[in-house]
């Protein structure tokens, strides 16, 4: 018996370059813009939404606000009484919300659901924000009393690659350059007007300061305010939606495959477990391949492009071989050969990724799915990958702890 299909009708992303604290706008306004924007973009009425899922990491810290599912009901009076929920898995919170919503559609509970990924991070200074982010690790053992713990953890990921296979800073700098260049093509990207090139990413002066270990400013994703809303639907609803608009249901993207794994929390435990494995983070690898297997795909050669979790350049470097673009430890080949460019063999992060587009933590997984949807429907504008029919995401929470992947296609 086949699994019921889940269709992605589309959605809306806020401008990740905005600072909602400086605009003196409440957290609820950020959610409202994403939901109303999605309803207008997709042409959905409020009464069509049967349930809502919110992905968020740390509003209790950044905004002193919990119970985020209830905020969905503040968007429109029609939503009063709607079943809602909130999901948290660090930087993978948005993807966990997507998994929950899609599972309810597969179970036949609902035919159409809203999924919102949201984070407002510019409410505190960088030091305090870095401490908040440290709660995505084992705080007492990996983050307490440490300035900017996550750059240091992902610096250690680079160190592990260096110890096993060798790693050159030039390749990390090229990854940074590529994401900034792609972001210039994305009207919602946080860094679309920023300056960055390979030489700057390689520089070692005060304008590219060391943040943690081998990680420097150019290697880092951004601190971002943002929200993204997408609508997921059953085949029954998608058929009705298509018929009313005179389009074919075959032109509506669907989730073809998904993967989800959780590794041990501490980075050193992950590395100890993988010491004799081909892949540095084998649970990330199995997340990617699980999505491919569920989609009936033999490997990355069946994927037209990728939106991956480049919280730091080292995490994108890891993703390259974990997707199978190269053999383990040979990610540098894809960087040198230009395979990751928008017009390359396997484009990665045409949106600009987390480094270029921005990283509102709880929104990232939903943003990746929306960008994948835009790609396979030819709606990605200047960062469109020509002829894309299948796009894969990889969203990671913690130091490779919670991994989620979706394949979206038509």
N, C-alpha and C positions, 0 to 999 in steps of 0.2 A: 504494500500500500504506500503510495507516494505521499510526501508531506505537503499539506496545503500551501499554496503559494502566497507570498507576501509582496505586495506591489508598493512602490515608492512613487507617490503622486507628485512630489516636489516639495519646495519649502522656501525659507527666507533666512538670510543671514544679516545681522546688523553690521554696521561699519566697525571693524575691529580697531580702527584708529582713534575712536572716540574715548574720552575720559568722562564717564558718567558722574563721577564725584565732582569734578570741576563744573560740570553742567548743572550740578545741584539737583540731580534726578535720582529718585528712589529706585532701589532694586526692582520693584514691581513695574516701573516704566520700561526697564530693559526687557523684561519678559513680555510685556504687553506689545512692544514694537515687533518682537520676533513673531509672536502668534498672529497678530493682526496683519502683519506683512505677509506671512505665509498664507493666511486665508485669502487675501487679495490676490497674491501671485498665482495660487493654485485654483482660485475660484471655488472656494469651499464656504458653505454657510455654517454658522456657529452650531445650528441644530444637527448638523451632520456628524459632528465629533462625538463619539460615544465614550471615550476614555482618554486620559492624558497621563503621560509619564515624564517626569522631570529628572534630568541628570545634573548633579551638582556635587562638587567636592567639599567646599569648606565655607559656605555662607555663614555658618555659626561663628567663624573666626573673622572673616573679612567684613561681614555686614551685621553681625550679631543677630542673625535671623535663621531659624530653623523652620520646619513644617512647610517646605517649599511647594509641595504638591497643591496645597491650599491656595497658593498665590495664582495658580492657573484660573481659579474661579473668579478672580478679581478682574480678569481681562474683559469679560462680557457677561452681562446679567444672565444670558442663556446658559452659562456654565454652572450656575448654582445647582448643587446637588450632583454634579458630574463625578464619577469615580476617578480619583487621581492618586499618584504615588510619587515618591522621590527615591532616587537610586544613587549610591555612592561607591566608587571604587577608584579613588584618587583620580589620576588623569584619564582613566578609562570610564569614568562615571557616565558620560554620554552614551558610550557603546553598550553599557549594561542596561541603560534605559531602553535602548533600541532592541536589545535581546528580549527584555521583558515584554515590550509591546508586541514584537513579532511573535513571540510564543503565545500570547493571548489570542492573536489572530489565528494562528495555526490550531489552537484549541477550540476555535469557534465561539469564543466568548464575545468578541466584538468584530465588527466589519471595518471600522475606520477609527484610527487613533492618532492623536497628536503626540509627538515626542519633542521635548524642549531640552536643549543643553544650554547651561547658563553659568557664568561666573563673573563676578565683579571684584577685581583684584586691586584696583588703584585707590583703595581706601586707606592704605597704610604705606609706610616707607619700605624701601627694599629690604632692609635688614629684618624687620618684623615679618614682612611677607615671605622672606626666605625661611624663617622659622616656622611659619604656618605650613609652607610646602613640605617642611621636614616631617610633618605628621603622616605623609604618604609613605615614609619609611618606618622602621621600628624606632620610634622617636628617642626613647631613653638610650638605646644602644648605638644609633647611627646619626642622630641629629641634635640631641640636647647639648647646648653649649658650643655648637659648631656654627660658624658663620657660613651661610649659603651651602647647606649640606648636599643638595642635589647636584650642583655642578661637580662637587668632589666625588660623589658616587658614580656619576657618568664619566668623570675623568678616569676613575678606576676601570670602567669598561674599556676605555681606550688603552689603559695600561695592560689589561688582560690580553687584548688583541696584540699589542706590541710584544708581550712576552711569548705568545704562542706562534704568531705569524709575522710580526713586524708591522709597524704602522708609521707612516710619514705625515707630518703636519701639513705638507702640501696638499694631500688628498682631502684632509678635513677642511682646509681653506677653500678648496674648489667646491666642496659641498655647500659651504656657506655662501660663496659667490653665486652659485646656481639658484639657491632658494631666494636670495635677495633679487636676482635678476627676474625670476619668475613672478615675484610679488609685484614688480613694477607693472605687470600686465593685468593685475587683479584689482578692480576698483574698490574692493572691501578689505584689502590687505593693510595691515598696520604699518608696514615699512615701505609702502609703495612710493614714497617720495624721499626715502632715506638714501644716503650714499654708502656704497659698499662695493669693493672689488676684491679680487684674489690677493693683491698685494697688501691691501689694508687688513684682510683677514690673517695674513701671515705676519703682520707687523707685531712688534713686541714692546711698543711704547705705551704711554699713559692712555692714549685714545683706543687701545685694545688691551685693556688691563687683564691681568690674570684673576680669575674668579675662584677656581678650585683645581689644583693639580694642573693638568695640561689644558684645561678648559679656560678659554678667554671670552671676552664679551662677544666677539664675532661668532663664537661657537654656540651661543645660547639662543633659545627661543625667547619670546617676548612676554612681558607681564601685560595682560590684556583684559579689558572689559568687553564682554560680548555674549550674545545669545543667538541660537539657531533653532528654528522650528521646522520639522518635517512631518508629513502625513504618510502613514502606512495604512494600507487597505487590503482587504481580502479580495479574491477574484470576483466574488459577487458584487462588491461595491465598485471595483475597478471597471467591471463590465458596464454597470449603470453609468458611471462617470464618463467612460469613453463614448457610450451611445448618445448621451446628452450633448456631447461636444462634437459629434461626427468624426471621431477618430477611431483608430483600431486599438484594441487592447494590447496588441503585439508591439505597439509603440510606447507603451507605459513600462518603465523599468521595473524590475523585480529583484528581490534579494535571492540570488542563485545559490549562495553558500555562505556559511558562517563558521567561525572557529572561536573557541574560548577556553583558556587555561589559566590556572593560577599557580605560580611557583612559590617557593618559600620567600618570606618577607625580607630577610637580610641579604644584602648583595653577596657577602662572603659565603653564605650557605649555597646560593645559586652557583657560584663559581666552583665551590668544592664539589658539588654534585656533577658538574659538567667537565671535570678535569680530564676525563678520558673520552669525552664525546667529541664528535666532529664540530658541533656548533657550540659557541660560547653560551648561548641562552637557548637550550633545546626546547623549552616549553614555548618560547616565542616561535621557533621553527614549526612545532607541531600545530600551533594555532593557525599559522599561515597555510600549512598543507591540509589541515582539516577543512578549511573553507574551500580549498581547491577540490578536495575529494567530494565534498557535498555538492559542489557545483558540476561535478562530472568532468573536471579539467585535469589534464595530465601533468601540468606544471606551469611555470611562469610564462612559457611560450604562448599560452592561451590567454594571457592577460595583456590588455592594450595599454595599461598605465596603472600607477600606484599612488595613493595618498598615504604616506607613512608618518610615523610619530618621530619627528626629528626634534625632540625636546632639546637635544644637543647634537652637534655634528657626529659625535661618536655613536649615537643611537641610530642615525641614518646609515652610517658606515656599517653597523651591525646588520641593519635591515637588508642591505643589498645582498649579502650572501645568504641570509636566512630566507629570503624569497626565492633563492635559487638562481639569481641572475648571474652569479659566479659560483665557483666552488668555494667551500669554506676557507676563509682567510685570504681570499683573492678579490675582495671588494674593490680594491684599488684599480683593477682592470676596467671595471665599468666606469669609474670616474675618469680615468685617462682616455678611454675610447669614446667618451661623449654619449654613452648609451642612455644616460639619465636625462638628457635634454628633452624638451618638449617634442622635438622631431627625432629623438633618438630611438634606439632599439626597445628600451623599456623605460619610458618617461616616469620620473619620480617627482612628486610634489609640484605639478604644474601650477598649482594655486600659490606656491610660495611656502607651503608647509607651515609648521609651527614657528620656524625661524623667521620666515618672511611674512606670512599671512597673519600670524599671531597665535597665542595659546591661552585663551580663556579656559581654564582647565576643564571644567565640567562640560563645556560646549564642544571641545575638539572632536570627539568621536562623531557627534551629529554633524558637525561642519564637514568632516571627511566624507560621510555618507552623502551629504547634499552635493558636494563637489563631484563625487563619483557619478551621481545622478545627472548633474549638468553635463558631464563629459559624454555619457552614453546617449544623451538626447541632443547633442550638438549645441548646447546652450552655455558653454563655458567662455564664450567671447574670445578675447585676445589670448587666453591661455588654453584654448581648445586643442586637444590632441586629435589630429585628423583621423577620421574613420573609427573612433573608439566605440567599441560595442560591449566590452567587459572591463570593469575597473575594480581594483581591490584596495581595501583599506587595512591599515594596521594601527591600532590604538593601544597604548601601553600605560598602565598605572603603576606608580612606584618605579623601582630600579629593575624593570623587567618582571614585575610580580604578576599583575593582572594583564593578560593580553587578549585582545579581541580583534577579529578580522571579519570583514564582509566583502562579498563579491556582488556587485550590482551590474546588471546587464539587461539588454533588450533581446 
